[in-house]
Amino acid sequence: MDLGAGRRGVDMGPSAIRIAGVSEKLQSLGHNVIEEGDISTKIPEQQKVKNPKLKYLPEIVRACSLLAAKIEKILDSGGFPLVLGGDHSIAIGTIAGVSNYCKKKNKKLGVLWVDAHGDMNTDVTSPSGNIHGMPAAASIGLGALELTSIGGDFQKLDPKNLVMIAIRDLDTGEKAAIRKNNIPIFTMEDIDKHGMAVIITKALRKLKDVDFIHVSFDLDAMDPKECPGVGTPVKGGLDYREAHLIMETLSENNRLNSLEVVEANPILDNRNQSAEFAVELMQSGFGKKII
């Protein structure tokens, strides 16, 4: 799906990641991989924008609702949901599904949000009306009811259990929402000053009381030199080893319970470089070690 984004192309991201061999490479690590296929969505040309502050809202709500149900079902069956995007608006569905599962099992949910952007806009604060800038806000109960009620009309995530890493591009309204809700945030400036080993340790300490960690990894967290094919590239992002250290640390500490990787855009990519990186990143999260 690329309905939540401002430019076309990320709807082809899941195919690019599959072409890069995600199933085979995870199987080589000893995992049983079940390919569930795509949740199909109408393309923008088939639809009209009814509300410019919430572009393509009905179809995004439909797709995210289907995704939420699928995620919950996978977790109920003892599986690990690995979600390939698509634009980041799908995180509303992913987190809703995980949250419903955690609610049933009396588990406390935490989310590690790895992204250049905060995705903390609402229909009131968004400069563009693109819903891929709203999933973190919707997950903590801010914004349009149609988005916050996907998977059920309740707050999916406590703001103190939403930890952001690699942030470097925030709108004015997002800054205010992050401060008001006391969301733990580690910017690229923090990473530059202290190094990723310190930052990921601090981030996991913030989530020490949760029972379930979902990681939402937007590939635009990466520096465009590492990952040129992303939905909204921003200079000055994570380098190759910093990103792998996040996933390696999660794996080593057994703190990764579900994962989504979003915003791969093959149209802007160089010979599928970004999708191949995404697969390498997933391998680190699923236990691949240097030695």
GIDAFEN-V174247 format. One record per backbone hydrogen bond with DSSP energy under -1.0 kcal/mol. NH is the residue of the N-H (numbers start at 1). CO is the residue of the C=O. If there is no record, write none. Layout:
NH|CO, NH|CO
This chain:
5|2, 12|9, 13|10, 16|12, 17|13, 18|14, 19|15, 20|16, 21|18, 22|17, 25|21, 26|22, 27|23, 28|24, 30|27, 31|26, 46|43, 47|44, 54|51, 55|129, 57|54, 60|56, 61|57, 62|58, 63|59, 64|60, 65|61, 66|62, 67|63, 68|64, 69|65, 70|66, 71|67, 72|68, 73|69, 74|70, 75|71, 76|72, 77|73, 78|75, 79|74, 83|259, 85|261, 87|1, 90|87, 91|88, 92|89, 94|90, 95|91, 96|92, 97|93, 98|94, 99|95, 100|96, 101|97, 102|98, 103|99, 104|100, 105|101, 107|102, 110|212, 111|161, 112|214, 113|163, 114|216, 115|165, 121|133, 126|122, 132|4, 133|130, 134|131, 136|119, 137|119, 138|134, 139|135, 140|136, 141|138, 142|137, 147|144, 148|144, 149|145, 150|147, 152|149, 154|152, 157|139, 161|158, 162|159, 163|111, 164|184, 165|113, 166|186, 168|116, 169|116, 175|171, 176|172, 177|173, 178|174, 179|175, 180|176, 181|177, 182|179, 183|178, 186|164, 188|167, 191|187, 192|188, 193|189, 194|190, 195|191, 199|195, 200|196, 201|197, 202|198, 203|199, 204|200, 205|201, 206|202, 208|205, 210|207, 211|108, 212|108, 214|110, 215|258, 216|112, 217|260, 218|114, 219|262, 221|218, 222|219, 223|238, 226|223, 227|223, 230|228, 231|263, 238|221, 243|239, 244|240, 245|241, 246|242, 247|243, 248|244, 249|245, 250|246, 251|247, 252|248, 253|249, 254|251, 255|250, 257|213, 258|213, 259|81, 260|215, 261|83, 262|217, 263|86, 265|229, 268|265, 273|270, 276|272, 277|273, 278|274, 279|275, 280|276, 281|277, 282|278, 283|279, 284|280, 285|281, 286|282, 287|284, 288|283
